[in-house]
Amino acid sequence: MSRWARALTSHKFQIGNRLFNEGVLLPKAPTFDELKDFTLKSYVKLLQYLTHIYKIVPFCEIPRKNIPYLILRHDIDISLAAALKMAWIERNLGVRSTYFVLFSGKSYNVLEGENVNILRQISKLGHEIGLHYHVSQYRSYGRDVKKTLKMEIQLLEHLLGRKVYSIARHGPWDRDPFATIKQYINANHPRFRRNVFVHDSARAWTPLQGLLKALNDPPRRVQLLTHPENWQEEKISREALLERFFQDAEKKNKAHKRQLKKIWQTDPSVIEYEAFIEKGEFTQIHNQKIKSNPKMQSKLKRSLNYYGKIFRWYMINTSFGWNIHRLREIVQSKFGPTP
């Protein structure tokens, strides 16, 4: 077989700077200059290129056949809204991926109705929702970390109405107590470390040589991790993006503050209370002698008499009562009369 014949039957071959897959000319790969800007346009270009080389799958659908595949994963550390935008982009490109949601993060509250709705939308778009667990937070609770993991998974399943198959640790890969867990697919499992793993944490492609290899000499197995909040419509610096997130958080806090103030200003009980304080009527209540209710007093007395009779009958007519009486006599004989 000639060199060209072998190349045509292989997974990929290259002529000049153009890559072919099974004889089909692939779209141009995005340049590193494009990818380091982290624009959604460059992300679309990256996916269009990768879909011609790999079968792109979420963790729950890793192929058993010996075919080239890429596991596409997203850790939602800061913005669920950015995750939903990315999920729609992937849906329009025919791509499905895994989105890992963090319960113990400080940037969003999973349990808010709006955020639960976003997760359900991402799930309905065909993507997998997994748990992004935070080991150091689990340990700070002072409870069994395995039980905490199980409870978070059960809560996520309850909110989504779907089973959770995959989990991924938030933070470094080292010292992961769930790395080899059997009940779930762990993105940190040692078998996935044998694949090329590339991520964009803090908007820095790591390892850089892994990204370049995926673009220029694609391996057969890749795990690609992106953080949705890193990718924006326009080119923006890392510092400016961080400032944008905190400005958005400040807007939400101010809106919540206005809502609370409105409640306080319109709540009838608060209005009545403030009017009461302004009149100074609380001093009259303080100095006023509280009169007892004769009817309530009489009812309480009858109840006490009734239950007192039952207790006396029980102590006289049952063996338990006589045993208590006998025990009292023994104590008195040894230690003297009880007061």
Buried (B, 14 or more C-beta within 10 A) or exposed (E): EEEEEEBEEEEBBEEEEEBBBEEEEBEEBBEEEBBBBBBBBBBBBBBBBBBBBBEBBBBBBBEEEEEBBBBBBBBBBBBBBBBBBBBEBBBEBEBBBBBBBBBBBEBBEBEEEEBBEBBBBBBEBBBBBBBBBBBEBBEEEEEEBEEBBEEBBEBBBEBBEBEBBBBBBBBEBEEBBBBEBEEBBBBBBEEBEEBBBBBBBEBEBBEEEBBEBBBEEBBBBBBBBBBBBBBBEEEBEEEEBBEBBEEBBEEEEEEEEEEEEEEEEEEEEEEEEEEEEEEEEEEEEEEEEEEEEEEEEEEEEEEEEEEEEEEEEEEEEEEEBEEEEEEEEEEEEEEEEEE
